[in-house]
């Protein structure tokens, strides 16, 4: 998933550097959206790891003992 998110920004950067391609602001906004999506994916993974470490085991949960 993370490699998919990095593909567009990396291609844009490499073509700008090696091929001297000129990009319009509209395409740069698209790359910014891709990078923002990547940041959201990373933050959601970090927060999912935090939530999974705070899970309650079934033996100590009050409704599981019914």
Phi, psi and omega in degrees: 000316182292326178293325177297321182290330182274348187298310184295311178298323180292318179297317178298316180295315181293320179291326177293319183285310186273322184260356180057041179285139176265131180246144177275160181302330180298320179288325177293326175294320176299319177293322177297323177294320177298317180292322176297321176296322177297318178297319179295322178295317180295316179296321179293324176294320179295316181288329176293322177293323177295319181291324182289333178282344180256020182286152180265133178288153184293333181287334181261355180280131187297326183282342180281343181272358180287000000 
